[in-house]
Amino acid sequence: MSKEISDLDLVLVWSRTKEHLKVYVNNGGLLKIGILLFNSVTGFVSPLLSDRQVQWILEDYERKRMIYV
């Protein structure tokens, strides 16, 4: 059984235009970004994330992203 990733270890990185979101796990150091867990550009969702975390990330992404027409 894999160790659950704490919500506090998740690092959300928005693109410059706030259209896309990537989520990484913090490697324990100041701004040391580790493994990619979510990528809104490709639709990648890591199995390391719990269902609750995925739901929270998707809700946050839908609420905060900028949609350019």
C-alpha positions, 0 to 999 in steps of 0.5 A: 500500500502506498503512502498517502500524499498530504494536502500540505505537500501539494504545490499548485502551479498555474500557467502565466495566463491562468488557463492551465494548472499543474500539481506537483508534490513538494520534495521537502525543500523551499520551492523544490518541486518533485513528481508531477501529479496533475496536468490540465493540459494533457489530462494526466492524473496520478494514481498517487492522488486520493479520490478526494484530492482529485475532486478538490483539484478539479473543482479548484481548477474549474473555479479559478481558471481563465477561459479565453474566447 
